[in-house]
């Protein structure tokens, strides 16, 4: 779906379940049970975190950088009109 004015169920891969979700101005984000950050929606300000300013209408994982050879995992998410904020937990921070 390109956009919807009402809540719409979206397709996820079979083994993915969502433990947290947040909605912004025209984009959304979720944390999966396997500790992946997924984003989708309008991306023209780069708020999806996909290293591009293209929109994406299905959930896509966001690459979380390594710190001291350990990849952190998202614990909380918050979205605004054109931004996405996530709290990353990593024991090496």
PyMOL commands that set and color helices and strands:
alter all, ss='L'
color gray80, all
select strands_A, chain A and resi 18-23+27-32+37-41+56-61+66-67+70-71+73-79+84-89
alter strands_A, ss='S'
color yellow, strands_A
deselect
rebuild
show_as cartoon
